[in-house]
Amino acid sequence: MSRGYPADHFTLQPVRLEHLEQFNELLKYVFQVTSHDLQEVGYEKGELIRAKRPILRKADVIGWFDREKLISQLAIYPCEVNIRGTIFAMGYLTGVGTYPEYASMGLMSRLLKKGLEMMRANGQWISYLFPYSIPYYRRKGWEIISDKMSFSLRDTQLPSKAETKGFVKRQSLNHEDIIHTYDRFARTTHGALIRDDLAWEEYWRWENEEEHFAALYYNSDKEPTGCLFYRIAEDIFHIKEMFYLNQEARKGLWNYISAHFSMIEEVKGFSYKDEPIAFLLEDSEITETIQPYIMARIVDLEKFLLACPFANPPVTDFHFVVEDSVLEWNRGVFGISFDRNENLCLSREPLGQPVHTDIQTLTTMLMGYKRPSYLASIERLRTDPRTLRSLEQLIPQAAPYFSDYF
């Protein structure tokens, strides 16, 4: 493993507060974050290090040390996500990096295995991450589960004013009504992160907050039901995120954007829903670009299946035959049947017909990003037609929403 380095100098251990400066230096090097980048988002010298201190207190951070020098690391944020109405503990993998002189020694593979073992011990049956390399993480069992859509429209394409009974009010970015509205949204939206204080801090970590505004839509009962984060620069209205609880709030927020007609020439923004926004606009001839955003991995398949909400239980039993290149407890046969009360009964016996697949394909299918029939058509899973129809009935139609970045 050491390839010229003394192997007895390498130790795998927790990264603690006393290693904070090394932790940040490794992050900055691997992700090429410069002092200019930090100044652009409002950080003074030393502020980023202080800002990252809560991570080492709350997250599980582990790394390889060459004697006293931190050379490879990863961090696991303890998070919660909504999976079709059930709140799951989730391990968000971030801060992954190794100095190039220590690359190709197997250090990161061993770190990832250790991190997944820690997630399993902490009851985190699923893991999310933002990938720096989709092929690399696919080989490790992660798969794409959500998209980020970029869009732009001219000022002349802004929608006409829609009739609504409420009103929009600008608030501070951390206003309690924003926190409350997002929490309601996340608890009713498949895939969404349940944001705690640390997650909100990370939400704004790489943004200059002084340049951003928040607009809240209030209904006729003065209840907040939608929120828009945005900034205006060089005659462009930039939407960071828009979330809402109903269509009235969506229309009200677009009314607010359209009210800037005389100030702007263009609207640019991001959407994380599983459908283009063009159809919702009067003039749908806009530019939209879809790119993969978040990947996920089932950490413990047995526990995840038992906790995962399903739709219509199939009449006939079947079993998954699963490959997992990293985690031995996810490999093999998982028999699926349902009792009279439609509760899932899991067995390690081959019940009914087989469904041959791997953990990454199973993750994106169970999360609803890609449908069973599509995955079968591209040979990512193999089964008979009747069992394939059962899978289509079993898994609800809903792709995950996820707008956060750690």
N, C-alpha and C positions, 0 to 999 in steps of 0.2 A: 504493500500500500504506500510506503513512504517515498519510493522512487528517488533515492538519494538523500532524503531527510531521515534522521534517526527516529525510528518508529516509537521508541520509548519516550520521546519528547511530546507525543500527541496524546491529549486527554480530552474526552467528551464530558462536559460538565455544564451546569446551569450558568447563564450569563446574568450577573447580578449588578446592583447599582454601582459597585466599584469599577465595573467594566463599561460604564455608560459612554465614556469618551471613545473607547475602542469600538463599541457597538455602532456609534454614529459615524466614525471614520470609515468603517467597513461599508456601511450603507452608502455613504457619499461616494466612495470609490467605485463600488460595483454599479451603482445607478448613475454615476457621473453627475452628481449634484454639485454645482459650483457655488462659490460665494455670491456670484452675480444672481444665480437662480434664487438663492435664499433672500437676497435683498429685494428681488422682484415681487416676492410674495409677502414682504414686510418683516422679515426676520433680521434682527441685529446680530452681531457676533455673539455666539454663545447661547442665543435664545433657543435654537433648535435642540441643542443638547438638553437644556432645562425642560423644554416642551415634551421631549421623549421620556423623561424620567418616569411618568405614570405608567408607561408601557412595561418597563422592567418591574414595576411593582405589581401590576395586575396580570400581565401576560406570562405565558410560559415561554421563556427564551432559553435556548440551548445552543451550544457551540463547541467547535473543536479549538483547542489551544495548542500552540507549539510553545511549550514551556509556559511563559506568561503572556504570550501574544495571541489574541483572538484572531483566528484565520478563516473560520467558516461558521455561519450562524443561520438560525431561523427563529421566528417568533410565532406563537400561536395565541391569537386574541380569543378570549372566551366570549362568544357571542350567542345570540338567540335569533332564530329565523322562523318565519311562519311558513309551514308547509301544509297547504290546503286546510288552514284553520287550526292546525296543531302546532304548538310552539316547541321547536327542537333546540336543544343545546347544539351549537355549531363551533367548530374550531376554524378560525380564519387564519390561513397560513400567509405570512408576509415576512419582509425583512430577510429574504432568502439570498445568501450570497457567499462566495468563496474568493479569496484573493487568487489571481490567475496563476501565481507560481505554485499554488497548492491544488490546482485543478487536475482532473483525471486520476485522482487517487482513490475514488470511491467514498470520499468524505461526505458529500451531500447525500448520496444514496443511504448511507448509514444514519445520517441526521434525519432524513425524511422518515425512515422506518421507525426511529426512536420517537419522532414527533407524533406519528400515527398511533403508536403504542400508548403514548401519553394521552392523546385524545380519547382513545377507547377507555382508558382507566378513568377519565373524567366524565364519561357518559356522553361524549360528543360523537354521535353516530354518523355525522356528516361533516365534511370540511369544504370550505370555499377558498378560492384564491383568485387574484388577478394575475394572469400568466405573463411572464416575460418570454416564454417559449411554449407555444401550444404543443408542438410535437414532444418536447421533453416531458411535460406533465401528463400527456396522454400515455406515455410509456410507463409512468408511475401510477396510473389508475384514475387520473382526473379527466373530466370531459366537459365540453362547453355546455352551459345550461341557460345562458341569457345573452341578450344582445344589447348594444348601445346604438341608438339611431341618431345620426346627425341630420339636421334639416335646415333649410334656409328658404325664405320667401321675401319677395319685394314688398315695399310699403303698400303698393297698389293691390297686393293680394291679401292684405289683412281682412279678416271677416267683418261684415257689417255688424252693427250693434244688435245684440240679441236681447230679448225681453227677459229680465230677471227681477226678482223681488228683493234681493239683498244689495250689498254694497262692498266695495273694496277699500281697505285701509292699509297704509304702509306701517310696518312695525319693525322693531329691532330684530336682528337675526336670531337672537336667543329668546325671543318673547315666549312666554308660557303658552300662548294660544298656538304658536307654531309647533312647539314640542307636543302639545296635546293633539293637534290635528294630524301630525305625522304618525303619532302612536296609533291613533284610530285607523288611519290609512294602512299602516303596516300590519295591524292585527286582522285586517280583512283582505289582504293582498298576498297571494301565493308567492313565496320566495323572498319576500321583503325582510330586511334586517329590522329587528327590534332595537332601536338606538338607545343606549344608555349615555351617560355623560361623556365617557371616553370616546364612544362612537361619534358623538356630535363634535367633539374636539377634532377627531381625525377627518370628519367631513369637510372642515374648513382648513385643514392643515396646510394644503398647498394652494390656497386661494388668498388673495388680498381682501380681507373682509371689509376694509374701508371702502372698496370700490363697489360692493354689492348692496342690493336692497332686497327687502322681503315685502311682498304684498299678500295680504290675507283676504279671502272672500268670506263675508259673514252673511248668513241667511236672514230672513225676515225676523227670526227670533234672536238675532244677534249671536248666533252660534258659528264659530269658525268651521268652514267645511272645505276649504281649499287654500293652497299656498303656492306662491311663485317666488323663486329666487332668481335674481337677474342683475345685470349691470348694463350700462350704456357707455359706449366708447366709439368715437369716430363715426357717428351717425348709424351705429349698429346696436340693436337691442339684443343682448346676449342672454338667453334663457339657460340657467344652470340646471334647474329642475322645476317641474310643475307636478304637484300631486293634489288629488281632490277626491272627495267622498261621493260625489254625484255629478250629474251632467249640468245641473244649474251652476255649480261652482266652476266647472270647466268653462262654461259660456261666460260667466262673470269675469274670470281671469283673462280670457281672450278679449273681452270688452275693454279691460284695463290696458292690455297691450296695444289694442287698436287706438286707444286714446292718445298714444304717443305718435300718431301719424305725422304730425307737423315737425317732430323732433328727429325722426329717423328715416333712413332710406331702405333698411333691410332688417329682418329678424333672423337670427341664427340661434339654434338651440339643440338640446339633447332630449331624447325621450327613451324610456326604458321599458315601455310596454311592448307587448308581443304583436302589435299591429301598427302599420304606418298611420301617421296623422293626416295624410293628404286627403283621405276620404271624408274627414270631418270638416274640411274647409270648403268654402264656396268655390274658390279657384284652386283646384287640386293639382295644377301643373307646377309643382314645386320640386325642389331638389331634395332627395332623401338618400342617405347612405347608411347601410347597416353593417356593423362590424361585430364580431364576437367580443363579449365583455368578460363575463365571469365563468370560471370553471368550478366544478364540484366533484367530490369523491365520497362514496359511501365508505365509512370507516369500519363499521360493524354491520354487515348485511343482515344477519339474523335479527339484531335488535332494531335496525331501521325498518325492516319489513313488518315487524310486530307492532311498531308505533305508527306506521305510515297510513294515512287515511286513503281508502279506496272507494270506488264508485259502485258499480254493479257486480257483485260476486258471480263468477262463472258457475255454470251448472256442473261442469266436469272438472276434476282435479288435474293438476299438471305439476311439473317440477322444473326449476332452473338448474342448469349445469353451468357453473360459473368458473371462469378463469380470472385469477388475480396474480399479477407478477410479483407483488410485494407482500401481501398479507395472506398468510396461510389459512387463517380462520374464515376467510371469505371464499375459499375455493371449494369446489365440489357440488354436491346435490342439495337443493333446498326444495322440499315438497310443499306445495301450496294447496290448501283446501279451506273450506269455510263451514262453520257449524250452522245450526238452524237459526241462530241469532245474527248471522252474517259476520261473525268474528273470525278473523284469520287464524288458522291452525297451521303451525309450521313444523315440518318434519325434515330430518336429514335422509329420508327414504325417497326413492324415485316413484312418486305418485303420478299416475296418468302419463301423458305424453311429455317429452322433454322440450325445453327451450334452451338451446345452446347459445351462450353469449359470454361477454367479459364484464368486468366490474365497471369500466368506464361507460360502456354502452348501456348497461343496466341503470347506471346513475342518471344519464340524460333522459332515458325512457321513463323511469319512475318519477323524475322531477317534471316531466311533461314538456320538455323542450323539443324532443323529436318523438313522433308517434311510432308505435310498434310496427305498423305496416311499412312505413318508410324505412325503418332500420332493417327490416327483413328484405326489402327490395334492394338495398345496397349491401346485403350480405353481412350485416353487423350482428344479426341474430338468425338462428335457424330453428324452425318449428313447422308443424303441420298447419294447414289453413284454419281448422276449427279452433285450435289453441290460439292462433294469432287473433282471431275474432274475439276470443275471450279476453285477451290482453287489451284489445281496443276498448272493450266494455269496462274493464277493471280500472283503467287509468284515466282520470278526468282530463278534459280538455282545458289545460291552463298552463301557459309557459311562465316561468318565474320572472318577477320584477326585482331588480337589484340595482341600486344607483350609487352605492358607496364604494370608496376606495381607501385602502389602508396602506 
